[in-house]
Amino acid sequence: MEDYRGYAIDIEPAHGMWRCMVTPISSDFPILRSYSRYYATETEAIADAKRRVDKLYQPAELLRRTLHRSLVDLHADTAAQIDRAG
């Protein structure tokens, strides 16, 4: 088992693959949507587990910019549809 940024990453062989479980160490951290996945290699399992944990730590600013961009695109698409309809 490996601790990474507040999460326990547990890797074990299962059915010819590697089962990777990612769980928060304390109740202060959110539970990942899919805490258990299967991978072809142990290296792939650990790398993906860390990537999934890192996504939780992305800055709120990045999320805000992404949402803003999505809303701007949605507005432009809606305006174009209204123009075509009318």
KEMIMAR-59040 format. One record per residue (C-alpha): residue number from 1; residue in one letter; chain; x, y, z. Coordinates in Angstrom, 3 decimals, padded with zeros to 6 digits, always signed. Example, Ala and Ser with C-alpha at 12.3 -4.5 7.8 and 13.67 -1.06 7.14 Angstrom:
2
+------+------+-------+----------+----------+----------+
| resi | resn | chain |        X |        Y |        Z |
+------+------+-------+----------+----------+----------+
|    1 |    a |     A | +012.300 | -004.500 | +007.800 |
|    2 |    s |     A | +013.670 | -001.060 | +007.140 |
+------+------+-------+----------+----------+----------+
//
This chain:
86
+------+------+-------+----------+----------+----------+
| resi | resn | chain |        X |        Y |        Z |
+------+------+-------+----------+----------+----------+
|    1 |    m |     A | +000.000 | +000.000 | +000.000 |
|    2 |    e |     A | +001.216 | +003.493 | -000.856 |
|    3 |    d |     A | +000.035 | +006.810 | +000.587 |
|    4 |    y |     A | -000.327 | +009.597 | -001.951 |
|    5 |    r |     A | -001.665 | +013.090 | -001.179 |
|    6 |    g |     A | -004.076 | +011.859 | +001.496 |
|    7 |    y |     A | -005.163 | +008.695 | -000.312 |
|    8 |    a |     A | -004.181 | +005.066 | +000.135 |
|    9 |    i |     A | -003.341 | +003.291 | -003.131 |
|   10 |    d |     A | -003.579 | -000.464 | -002.739 |
|   11 |    i |     A | -002.501 | -002.713 | -005.621 |
|   12 |    e |     A | -003.101 | -006.471 | -005.737 |
|   13 |    p |     A | -003.033 | -009.136 | -008.454 |
|   14 |    a |     A | -006.500 | -010.321 | -009.472 |
|   15 |    h |     A | -007.704 | -012.472 | -012.373 |
|   16 |    g |     A | -004.472 | -012.058 | -014.352 |
|   17 |    m |     A | -004.610 | -008.268 | -013.977 |
|   18 |    w |     A | -003.876 | -005.725 | -011.271 |
|   19 |    r |     A | -006.665 | -004.425 | -009.056 |
|   20 |    c |     A | -006.092 | -000.887 | -007.819 |
|   21 |    m |     A | -008.120 | +000.554 | -004.956 |
|   22 |    v |     A | -007.883 | +004.231 | -004.029 |
|   23 |    t |     A | -009.410 | +005.304 | -000.725 |
|   24 |    p |     A | -009.116 | +008.479 | +001.345 |
|   25 |    i |     A | -006.980 | +008.171 | +004.473 |
|   26 |    s |     A | -009.276 | +010.465 | +006.445 |
|   27 |    s |     A | -012.889 | +011.578 | +006.218 |
|   28 |    d |     A | -011.695 | +015.078 | +005.238 |
|   29 |    f |     A | -011.029 | +013.887 | +001.686 |
|   30 |    p |     A | -013.691 | +013.043 | -000.921 |
|   31 |    i |     A | -014.234 | +009.472 | -002.071 |
|   32 |    l |     A | -013.337 | +008.905 | -005.713 |
|   33 |    r |     A | -016.274 | +008.032 | -007.945 |
|   34 |    s |     A | -014.697 | +004.715 | -008.905 |
|   35 |    y |     A | -012.424 | +003.569 | -006.112 |
|   36 |    s |     A | -011.497 | +000.189 | -007.656 |
|   37 |    r |     A | -010.281 | -000.480 | -011.203 |
|   38 |    y |     A | -008.386 | -003.208 | -013.071 |
|   39 |    y |     A | -005.204 | -002.674 | -015.119 |
|   40 |    a |     A | -002.893 | -004.758 | -017.301 |
|   41 |    t |     A | +000.269 | -003.706 | -015.438 |
|   42 |    e |     A | +001.102 | -002.634 | -011.904 |
|   43 |    t |     A | +002.866 | +000.474 | -013.231 |
|   44 |    e |     A | -000.221 | +001.517 | -015.198 |
|   45 |    a |     A | -002.392 | +001.012 | -012.105 |
|   46 |    i |     A | -000.243 | +003.226 | -009.886 |
|   47 |    a |     A | +000.143 | +005.941 | -012.530 |
|   48 |    d |     A | -003.607 | +006.127 | -013.172 |
|   49 |    a |     A | -004.419 | +006.131 | -009.452 |
|   50 |    k |     A | -002.089 | +009.099 | -008.906 |
|   51 |    r |     A | -003.544 | +010.896 | -011.931 |
|   52 |    r |     A | -007.069 | +010.444 | -010.538 |
|   53 |    v |     A | -006.015 | +011.809 | -007.143 |
|   54 |    d |     A | -004.187 | +014.731 | -008.793 |
|   55 |    k |     A | -007.394 | +015.672 | -010.642 |
|   56 |    l |     A | -008.998 | +016.326 | -007.254 |
|   57 |    y |     A | -006.273 | +018.878 | -006.514 |
|   58 |    q |     A | -006.648 | +020.934 | -009.687 |
|   59 |    p |     A | -006.973 | +024.616 | -008.871 |
|   60 |    a |     A | -010.472 | +026.001 | -008.580 |
|   61 |    e |     A | -009.441 | +028.678 | -011.073 |
|   62 |    l |     A | -008.967 | +026.056 | -013.773 |
|   63 |    l |     A | -012.432 | +024.693 | -013.071 |
|   64 |    r |     A | -013.929 | +028.199 | -013.148 |
|   65 |    r |     A | -012.283 | +028.957 | -016.508 |
|   66 |    t |     A | -013.495 | +025.674 | -017.957 |
|   67 |    l |     A | -017.063 | +026.304 | -016.817 |
|   68 |    h |     A | -016.974 | +029.869 | -018.137 |
|   69 |    r |     A | -015.691 | +028.674 | -021.524 |
|   70 |    s |     A | -018.455 | +026.046 | -021.646 |
|   71 |    l |     A | -021.115 | +028.643 | -020.888 |
|   72 |    v |     A | -019.771 | +031.002 | -023.547 |
|   73 |    d |     A | -019.783 | +028.164 | -026.107 |
|   74 |    l |     A | -023.319 | +027.165 | -025.080 |
|   75 |    h |     A | -024.503 | +030.775 | -025.463 |
|   76 |    a |     A | -022.938 | +031.036 | -028.935 |
|   77 |    d |     A | -024.492 | +027.725 | -030.020 |
|   78 |    t |     A | -027.923 | +028.778 | -028.741 |
|   79 |    a |     A | -027.700 | +032.151 | -030.499 |
|   80 |    a |     A | -026.728 | +030.430 | -033.763 |
|   81 |    q |     A | -029.686 | +028.032 | -033.465 |
|   82 |    i |     A | -032.081 | +030.940 | -032.877 |
|   83 |    d |     A | -030.691 | +032.768 | -035.928 |
|   84 |    r |     A | -031.130 | +029.692 | -038.112 |
|   85 |    a |     A | -034.674 | +029.123 | -036.843 |
|   86 |    g |     A | -035.808 | +032.504 | -037.314 |
+------+------+-------+----------+----------+----------+
//
